[in-house]
C-alpha cells in the first residue's frame, strides 16, 4: 500500500475545504471567460476553502454574474465523485486528485451544456463528415496539408473552450501553433486568416453550407464570452498574445521545476526566458500564483 504524502480529509468539512479549492482552480479559465469577459475574477480566494470557510469573501460581481453558481455546480459534482473514492481507496495526494477530478467534471459539465444547446458532444471527433473533410484537406497539393487538418480540428473545438471570445479566432495563438508544423515557412496573422478561409471553403465544398454554418460559424459566434464594445477595441486585440505568453511561462516554469529549481528560482528564470525581463518582486498575488502552479504540477 502506498504511503500517503498528504493526510486524507477526516471530516466532511475537511473534504469540502479541499474540494472547493480544487473546483475553484479547475474552473479558473471558465469563470473568467464566461462571467468576467476574459478578465480577472474579483474574488481572490476560493469560497468554502480554508482561506474563506464561510464564503463571506465572495465579491458581489461573482454572486450576480453566475461565477459562484458555476462553482457550486462543479463543487457538488466533485464531492459526489470524491467521497466514495476516499472511503475505498488510499490516495497519495488528495489535493492533486481532487483537482484532477474537478477538471474531469468540468469537462463533463461543458459537454452536457453543449448537448443541451444542440451542439456536438465531442466537436473535435474525426469521423463521419469531419473525416471526409480531413481527407480533402490531406489531399491538398502542398506540404501544409497536415497543418490544415490540425487547423480544422482547432476551428471545430476552440469555440467551446474557456478561452473563446465570441466571434474571434485565436489568430495569435494559431501563428505559434503553425510554426510547429511548418517551421520553415513564414507565419503571420494574414497567413492564418487565409488558411482558415481555405478550410472553410473546402469544408463547404465537401459538406455544404449548412454543415459549415452549424459546426464552425454558429459555435464561434454563439459560444464564449460576450465582448462589450469599447474605445480600446479600435486597437489590435492582445488577448491571444497574452494567453500565449502565459502558456509559455507555465511550460518554462514546469521545465525548471523538473530540473530541481525551487518555485521562486523557476519563476525568475522562466520570466527572463519568456519575456526577457526580470520577474516582478514577490507579492501576495505572485505567491498565490506560484501556489496554484505547484498544485497543477502535482496534479500532472
Buried (B, 14 or more C-beta within 10 A) or exposed (E): EEEEEBEBBEEEEBBBBBBBBBBBBBBBBBBBBBBBBBEEBEBBBBBBBEBBBEBEBBBEBBEEBEBBEBBBBBBEBBBEBBEEEBEEEEBEBBBBBBBBBBBBBBEEBBBEEBEEEEBBEEBBBEEEBBEEBBEBBEEBEEEBBEBBBBBBBBBBBBBBBBBBBBBBBBBBBBBBBBBEBBEEEEBEBEBBEEBBEBBBEBBBEBBEEEBBEBBBBBBBEEBBBEBEEEEEEEEEBEBBBEBBBEBBBBEBBBBBBEEEBEBEBBBBBBBEBBEEEEBEEEEEEBEEBBEBBBBBBBBE
